[in-house]
Amino acid sequence: MSAALPDAVVVEPTDRSTRWIDRWLEACEDLAELQRSNPMTDAVIEEIEGRRIRIGERWLVDFASCNYLGFDLERSIMNRVPEYLERWGTHPSWSRLLGSPALYEQIERRLTKLLGCEDTLILPTITLIHLSVIPVLAGGGTIYVDRRAHKTIYEGCQFASMRGATIKRFDHEDADDLERLLRKSPSGQRLVCIDGVNSMTGNAPDVARFAQLARQYDAILYVDDAHGFGVIGERGAPDVTPYGSRGNGVVRHFGESYDHVVFVAGLSKAYSSLAAFIACPPELKRLLKTSAPPYLYSGPSPTASLATVIAGLDLNDLRGDQIRAGLWEKTDTVLRCLERLGIHTPNESGFPIIEIPLARHEDVDAVGRFLFEQGIYVTLAAYPLVPRTEVGFRVQVTAANTQGEIEYLTDVLGKVANAFDLQPARSDRPKAAAA
Ligand SMILES: Cc1ncc(COP(=O)(O)O)c(C=O)c1O
């Protein structure tokens, strides 16, 4: 599942004599049971037709895809791939240090311009970026990490700690808690790691406040915006949707500069291509070219992915904001449906990630089966991937979902609300910023 693993899977032994493997098995029991028995996990998808997928004999509407802009199904993008294959073959299998096709330079220049940053460096995935860049940025200093940062950020922090960095956690999206820790700590290299748009709640932290703290305490703010890049971007009047425009990510969305900020995002979600990048000053880019193992050793992105990034950037220039306006309308239809039904979702942003927690975590298997029977495919969020109070399912809307599919989803959500106990809407929930 591509869902966040908010904390590392937490195993809390009460009996010290229990074997470590038994503790792990016990902690992951709910998830393992789902994986074994629920058709919504570990499924083999045999065929797709638009945003419908076939699993065995059953066709379902896919609301678990991260292809937010629908670029994976966009004919004008697919048609561009063969010309690149003709010129570059299927796969440039040099590591980037040994030889980078000029396509990389071309994409890096375009990303730098779109983001308004100093420079960018492409590596195959965000996970590889976290594992290789966080240790470089942290050195022997201190990493302050959001308690619920994505699991892959934690993996990067683990690597950094093996190289001498100290890790401190602050409360989720709580800049005051971060400042308390920054004030207490000795000076030295400091790195603050947070998510941009959160992969479960669909909300973004107050990046402006975090950036201000980074500058005040001479730290680097490291932001993973896997889900925001391509969807949200710079704001200005008049904004047609709460997403802002150009899809240039959460830093620009908050009107922030890249001063003391390192921005990381992927192209495998909104841009439907296997690649990721880090926006950073040129001297850091130079350093990473000899210190980040994926640049030195990893197999690179396939030609088709580099081609679809270029074609995707072209389409984004041409009508990205129009696509995002349609995406927002579809997301808004689902959010308004939940509001009518009186169902809670943590989504306050209007961004296209909508988590629906259950009142009783034990129901997750039955809810998953019910949705599957109804022909709706979602991401199940089970314990220990999320705390028991947040166990439920996550709906992701993409521009490629048809209006009919969105309406069908809202019908099925009504049936789920009748058949199961969901958490009631909270009266204090702020509404997504008006368009
Ligand atoms: C917030 C976040 N960061 C990183 C990743 C991993 O990205 P990649 O597949 O590029 O390694 C994901 C994947 O779901 C994610 O949600």
The ligand as a Gaussian input file, in Angstrom:
#p B3LYP/6-31G(d) Opt

LIG

0 1
 C        4.794000      10.926000       1.668000
 C        5.472000       9.875000       0.850000
 N        6.816000       9.910000       0.724000
 C        7.460000       8.983000       0.009000
 C        6.800000       7.963000      -0.642000
 C        7.579000       6.966000      -1.433000
 O        7.776000       7.501000      -2.714000
 P        8.652000       6.712000      -3.797000
 O        7.747000       5.685000      -4.377000
 O        9.025000       7.778000      -4.805000
 O        9.822000       6.146000      -3.094000
 C        5.412000       7.892000      -0.552000
 C        4.689000       6.806000      -1.243000
 O        3.549000       6.556000      -1.088000
 C        4.726000       8.865000       0.206000
 O        3.399000       8.817000       0.342000

